[in-house]
């Protein structure tokens, strides 16, 4: 049985981008990856600690959204 680590625990930390790049004016978040524009801009030069913190924030945002 193989276990795949969630993205936030992988090294290197993968981007949450799913190529659905559209900023939501109400939330200020990308509708695809749920990052802010500042998080998106910083990603390419960020270290893994920063990227894991962003993933943690994405998980928090996901838990608060009603996709209904």
Secondary structure, DSSP 8 states (H G I E B T S, - for coil): ------GGGSSS------S---B-TTT-BBTTT--BHHHHHHHTT--HHHHHHHHHHHHHHHHH----
